[in-house]
Every structure is written in C-alpha cells, then in structure tokens.
C-alpha cells in the first residue's frame, strides 16, 4: 500500500493535461475580457463611419 501511494504521488502523467487546460481557460477568459472592453470602441467607430458616409452621400446627391 505504501509503495502504491508513493508511486501515485510521484507520477506526473496527468500533469500536462491539467496545465494545458488551465492555460486554455486563462486564454478564453482573457479573450472574453478583451471582446467586452472593445465593444464600445467598435460601436463608436461604426457610428462615426456611418455618420460620415451618410453626410458624404447627402453632399454628393445634393441633399436629397
């Protein structure tokens, strides 16, 4: 029993799987945070571009 417990404690077979799982989880959380914080910036750029295109179209067609 003591030998089995000692070998169980020393084995590192599943260590890589846990490390990669934690790394993927961290990357997913970081991506979600970046997407959440960048949403308002993209929305502002989209609205500004839309306004500029609308104004340009209105000026090019004579305001109609």
C-alpha angles and dihedrals in degrees: 000000000000090000092051091048091049093051091046090054093049098044116104101184097122097037095092092052092053093046093050091046091053091047093051090047091051092049091049092051091048091050092049091051092049093048091049094050095043095052095085092047092052091046091053092049091048093050093046092049092047091051092048092049091048092050092047092050091048092050093046095050095044097257099299 
